[in-house]
């Protein structure tokens, strides 16, 4: 009887430390994992897909491009069209899209059909990405919202550092079709996981979704600008890192450098999750400075192995938490229009990724690979200024 009274004591309840709903958040983490893995997997099994689809490897590489295109063109329109939908129904629809698209990819030996399947997978990604951060925030009290988003976004580095290598090994061993089949099975398992474990939330009221209005919300524009410039800067260097290292006389180091980058990114995710709820502003400023210092180190003409590894570590420590920081910032700034703001961020993110490859190619032809780190520094200068200026809205201080 005494124990029961203590459990029902309001003071005792008030002092109870809230905890993350791990099972529910892990389902969202798996959704992020599937999204990134589905996007990047063709790069790991490129030769086999090229042979079986009877197209060149460059044409097979466009399976990644068309996925990003599907995400970029669909995120905002779908967010508007489905604004009133219950969030769980929309999440299930997005994951089901992955299951269907990956199944068609696994079965198809016709390049045009595979292209369509990849475009559909990109559309599914646009739906899921626009939901994840908002869903994570709604599952926890305000004091844990940043940490919850960090938990979910851990699916990104997990897919890149673990999922892609394992998918590549599986593809080499038993064929790329089996790899995409496994992805479909994983999506079906996730559907069965989400259905009973993840609660539903209502969508937005009809007539409330307006892009111009959302963009004018204090802080949203600042976060979107930082997203565009930061992701563009990162993508230019990341896409052409092998070319940059080869030109610097460090050929053969790309794999090791990216491994250091990946490990540092995981550390960054952990640190971001531990501090984002109290130090979002300080974290994004530190991230920007770390990537800038890394770019400055790579800009030094006399490269040496130790300096490159240090730069890769600083780069990863800076960049790893950026997706979580930006998703959290735009969700806070967006308020009731957070889902629309998230969709806008997803669109700009993918546009910046596509633009990074294009701009990097132009720079490579005009100025050579030595221009990449300097371009990063040029882009991060206005990025840092906007972050500093968005003290009240966008990137506020301690909360």
SVG drawing of the C-alpha trace seen along z (x, -y; Angstrom):
<svg xmlns="http://www.w3.org/2000/svg" viewBox="-9 -39 63 55">
<polyline fill="none" stroke="black" stroke-width="0.4" points="0.0,0.0 2.9,-2.4 4.6,-1.7 1.4,-2.5 1.0,-5.8 4.5,-6.7 4.1,-5.9 1.0,-8.1 2.6,-11.0 2.7,-14.0 6.1,-15.2 7.6,-11.8 6.1,-11.8 7.4,-15.3 10.9,-14.3 10.9,-11.3 13.4,-11.9 11.7,-11.5 13.2,-8.9 13.3,-8.4 10.8,-5.9 13.5,-3.8 11.3,-1.3 9.3,-4.0 12.3,-6.1 14.2,-3.0 11.5,-2.4 12.0,-5.9 15.8,-5.4 15.2,-2.3 13.1,-4.4 16.0,-6.9 18.4,-3.9 16.3,-2.4 15.9,-5.8 19.7,-6.5 20.6,-2.9 18.0,-2.7 19.5,-6.0 23.1,-5.0 23.0,-1.2 23.4,-1.3 26.8,-2.9 28.0,0.1 26.7,2.7 27.3,0.5 29.3,3.0 26.8,5.9 23.8,3.7 25.4,2.2 26.1,5.6 22.6,7.1 20.8,3.9 23.0,3.8 23.9,0.1 27.1,-1.7 28.3,-2.3 27.7,-6.1 24.1,-5.3 23.7,-3.1 25.0,-5.9 22.0,-7.9 19.9,-5.6 21.2,-7.6 20.5,-10.9 16.9,-10.0 16.2,-9.0 17.4,-12.4 15.3,-14.1 12.2,-12.2 12.8,-13.4 13.5,-17.0 10.4,-17.4 7.9,-15.6 8.7,-16.6 6.9,-20.0 3.9,-19.1 3.2,-15.9 3.6,-17.7 0.9,-20.1 -1.4,-17.5 -1.2,-15.2 -1.1,-17.9 -4.4,-16.8 -3.5,-13.1 -2.9,-11.4 0.9,-11.2 1.0,-7.4 -0.9,-6.6 1.5,-8.8 4.6,-7.2 3.2,-3.8 2.6,-4.8 6.2,-6.1 7.7,-2.9 5.4,-0.8 6.7,-2.8 10.2,-1.6 9.0,2.0 7.3,1.7 10.1,-0.2 12.9,2.0 11.0,5.1 10.5,3.8 14.2,2.9 15.2,6.4 13.0,8.1 13.5,5.7 16.2,6.3 14.9,3.4 16.7,0.1 13.7,-2.2 11.6,-0.2 14.4,-0.4 14.6,-4.2 10.9,-4.5 11.2,-2.3 14.1,-4.5 12.1,-7.7 9.2,-6.2 11.7,-5.3 12.8,-8.9 9.2,-10.1 8.8,-7.7 12.0,-9.3 10.5,-12.7 7.4,-11.6 9.5,-9.9 12.1,-12.7 9.4,-15.3 7.9,-13.3 10.8,-12.0 12.0,-15.0 8.4,-16.2 7.4,-12.7 10.4,-12.4 9.6,-15.7 6.0,-14.7 7.0,-11.5 8.9,-13.2 8.6,-16.2 10.2,-19.4 13.3,-18.9 14.2,-15.7 13.1,-16.8 16.6,-17.5 17.9,-14.3 15.1,-12.3 15.8,-13.8 19.5,-13.0 18.5,-9.4 16.4,-9.1 19.1,-10.8 21.7,-8.3 20.2,-6.1 22.1,-8.3 25.6,-7.5 24.7,-3.9 23.5,-3.4 26.6,-5.0 29.2,-3.4 27.5,0.0 24.7,0.6 26.5,-0.3 29.5,1.9 27.4,4.8 25.1,4.3 28.1,4.2 29.5,7.4 26.2,9.2 25.8,8.0 29.3,9.2 28.6,12.6 25.1,13.4 24.1,10.7 22.6,7.2 19.1,8.5 19.3,10.3 20.5,7.1 17.5,5.1 15.2,8.0 16.6,7.9 15.9,4.1 12.2,4.9 12.0,7.5 13.4,4.9 10.8,2.4 8.0,5.0 9.4,5.8 9.4,2.0 5.8,1.8 4.9,4.5 6.9,2.7 5.4,-0.8 1.8,0.4 1.6,1.4 4.5,-0.5 4.3,-4.0 1.3,-6.2 -0.6,-8.3 -0.8,-12.1 -3.2,-14.4 -2.1,-16.4 -2.4,-20.1 -5.8,-21.8 -7.0,-22.4 -5.9,-25.6 -3.0,-26.2 -0.2,-25.0 1.3,-27.9 4.9,-27.9 5.3,-31.7 3.8,-32.0 6.0,-29.3 9.1,-30.8 8.3,-34.1 8.0,-32.6 10.9,-34.2 13.9,-31.8 12.7,-29.5 14.3,-31.4 17.6,-31.6 17.7,-27.8 16.8,-27.1 19.6,-29.4 22.1,-27.7 20.9,-24.3 21.5,-25.3 25.0,-26.8 26.3,-24.3 25.1,-21.2 26.4,-22.7 29.9,-23.3 30.0,-19.8 28.8,-18.0 31.4,-19.8 34.3,-18.5 32.8,-15.1 31.8,-14.2 35.3,-14.9 37.4,-13.9 39.1,-11.0 40.0,-13.4 41.3,-16.0 43.5,-13.4 44.8,-12.0 45.8,-15.4 47.6,-16.1 49.7,-13.0 47.7,-11.0 46.1,-8.5 44.9,-5.3 44.0,-7.1 40.4,-7.7 38.9,-4.7 41.0,-5.4 40.2,-9.1 36.4,-8.4 36.6,-5.8 38.1,-8.5 35.4,-10.9 32.7,-8.3 34.0,-7.5 34.2,-11.2 30.7,-11.7 29.4,-9.0 31.1,-10.7 29.5,-14.0 26.0,-12.5 26.5,-11.2 27.7,-14.6 25.0,-16.4 22.3,-14.2 23.7,-14.9 23.8,-18.7 21.3,-19.8 18.4,-20.5 20.4,-23.0 23.1,-24.2 21.7,-24.2 23.2,-27.6 26.6,-26.8 26.6,-23.4 25.8,-24.7 28.4,-27.5 31.0,-24.9 30.0,-22.6 30.5,-25.4 33.9,-26.4 35.1,-22.8 34.3,-22.2 35.9,-25.5 39.1,-24.6 39.2,-21.3 38.8,-23.0 41.6,-25.4 43.9,-22.5 43.2,-20.9 43.8,-24.2 47.4,-24.2 49.4,-23.2 52.0,-21.1 49.7,-18.2 50.9,-15.5 49.2,-12.3 48.9,-13.3 47.3,-16.7 44.8,-15.1 43.7,-12.6 43.3,-15.4 41.3,-17.4 39.1,-14.4 38.5,-14.0 37.6,-17.7 35.3,-17.5 33.5,-14.5 33.2,-16.0 31.7,-19.2 29.4,-17.6 28.0,-14.6 25.5,-16.5 24.5,-19.0 21.5,-17.1 20.1,-16.8 20.9,-20.4 19.2,-21.8 16.1,-19.5 15.7,-20.5 16.2,-24.2 13.6,-24.3 11.1,-22.2 11.4,-24.7 11.2,-27.7 8.3,-26.3 6.1,-25.7 2.6,-24.6 3.9,-24.6 6.9,-22.3 6.0,-19.6 5.9,-22.0 9.2,-23.6 10.7,-20.1 9.6,-19.4 11.2,-22.7 14.4,-21.7 14.4,-18.3 13.9,-19.9 16.7,-22.3 19.0,-19.6 18.6,-17.4 18.9,-20.4 22.2,-21.3 23.4,-17.7 22.7,-17.8 24.2,-21.2 27.3,-20.1 28.1,-17.6 27.4,-20.1 29.3,-23.0 32.2,-20.7 32.4,-19.5 32.6,-23.0 35.2,-24.0 37.3,-20.9 37.3,-21.8 38.0,-25.5 40.3,-25.7 41.3,-22.1 40.7,-20.2 42.7,-22.6 39.7,-25.0 37.4,-22.7 38.5,-23.6 38.6,-27.3 35.1,-27.0 34.0,-25.4 35.5,-28.4 33.8,-30.9 30.4,-29.2 30.8,-28.9 31.5,-32.6 27.9,-33.7 26.7,-30.6 28.3,-31.5 27.1,-35.2 23.5,-34.1 23.8,-31.7 25.3,-34.4 22.5,-36.9 19.7,-34.4 20.1,-34.6 16.5,-35.1 14.9,-33.0 16.3,-30.1 19.3,-29.3 18.4,-30.5 20.6,-30.3 20.2,-28.0 16.6,-26.7"/>
</svg>
